[in-house]
Amino acid sequence: QVQVVESGGGLVQPGGSLRLSCAPSGNIFKVSIMGWYRQAPGNQRELVATITSAGTRNYADSVKGRFTISSDNAKNTVYLQMNSLRPEDTAVYYCTYRYLPTMSTSWGQGTQVTVSS
């Protein structure tokens, strides 16, 4: 079982930046993909960005050029750097860990990001 813990959410003004962190623990395997999803009130959960254990990145069109997903293998941590934030980025952000051979997925508890003046 893998536990996933996010941190770094908060309140920021439009145009500002935040960095989210995600640290999985437990039975971590190399062949994996980690991702960030978000869910705003009244909306479905949507994919924001993913990164594979080989370093391949994927982004939703709405965040391309503004958000960057990265990993620090030494710290076993994944980051989501969010720049040029907009009010429509306001949501609960969830980190996921997926073990690719079985597609078993673990979700974090979520961290609130609010973009407002």
C-alpha positions in Angstrom: 0.0 0.0 0.0 1.3 3.4 -0.9 0.4 6.6 1.0 0.5 9.9 -0.7 0.7 13.2 1.1 0.4 16.6 -0.5 1.5 20.0 0.8 1.9 23.6 -0.3 -1.6 24.8 -1.1 -2.9 28.2 0.0 -4.2 31.5 -1.0 -2.5 33.5 -3.7 -3.4 36.6 -5.8 -3.9 36.3 -9.6 -0.6 36.2 -11.3 1.1 34.7 -8.3 2.9 31.4 -7.8 2.7 28.4 -5.6 4.6 25.1 -5.4 2.9 21.9 -4.4 4.8 18.9 -3.1 3.9 15.3 -3.0 5.7 12.5 -1.2 4.6 8.9 -1.6 5.6 6.4 1.0 5.3 2.7 1.5 5.9 0.1 -1.3 7.3 2.5 -3.9 8.4 1.0 -7.2 10.4 2.5 -10.1 7.9 1.7 -12.8 5.3 4.3 -11.9 3.6 7.5 -12.9 2.8 10.3 -10.6 0.3 13.0 -11.4 -1.7 16.0 -10.2 -5.4 16.3 -10.6 -7.7 19.0 -9.4 -11.4 19.5 -8.7 -13.2 22.8 -8.4 -16.7 23.0 -6.8 -19.3 21.8 -9.1 -16.8 20.4 -11.6 -15.4 17.0 -12.4 -11.9 16.0 -11.3 -9.5 16.8 -14.1 -6.0 15.9 -14.9 -3.4 18.7 -14.5 0.0 17.1 -15.1 1.8 13.7 -15.0 5.4 12.6 -14.8 6.6 9.0 -15.4 9.5 7.4 -13.5 11.4 7.9 -16.8 10.8 11.6 -16.7 8.2 11.9 -19.4 5.8 14.8 -18.7 2.3 15.5 -19.8 0.1 18.6 -19.2 -3.5 19.7 -19.6 -3.8 22.4 -22.3 -5.2 24.8 -19.7 -1.9 24.8 -17.7 0.7 24.4 -20.4 3.4 27.1 -20.2 2.3 28.0 -16.7 2.7 24.9 -14.6 5.8 22.6 -14.4 5.8 19.1 -12.9 9.1 17.8 -11.7 10.6 15.1 -9.5 13.5 14.8 -7.0 14.3 11.1 -6.9 16.7 11.5 -4.0 13.9 13.0 -1.9 11.2 10.7 -3.5 9.1 13.9 -4.0 7.2 15.3 -6.9 6.5 19.0 -7.3 4.0 21.1 -9.2 5.3 24.6 -9.8 2.3 26.8 -10.6 3.0 30.3 -12.1 0.8 33.0 -13.5 -2.1 31.6 -11.5 -5.6 32.5 -12.5 -8.9 32.5 -10.5 -10.0 29.5 -12.6 -7.1 27.5 -11.1 -8.9 27.5 -7.8 -9.5 23.9 -6.8 -8.5 21.1 -4.5 -5.4 19.6 -6.0 -4.8 15.9 -5.5 -1.5 13.9 -6.0 -1.6 10.4 -7.3 0.8 7.5 -7.5 0.2 4.8 -10.0 2.1 1.5 -10.2 2.1 0.8 -14.0 2.3 -3.0 -14.1 -1.0 -3.3 -12.1 -2.4 0.3 -12.6 -3.0 0.4 -8.9 -3.5 4.0 -7.9 -3.2 5.8 -4.6 -4.6 9.3 -4.0 -3.6 11.9 -1.5 -6.1 13.8 0.7 -5.9 16.9 -1.4 -4.7 20.4 -0.8 -6.7 23.6 -1.4 -5.4 26.2 -3.9 -7.3 29.5 -4.0 -6.5 32.2 -6.4 -8.2 35.4 -5.5 -7.6 39.1 -5.0 
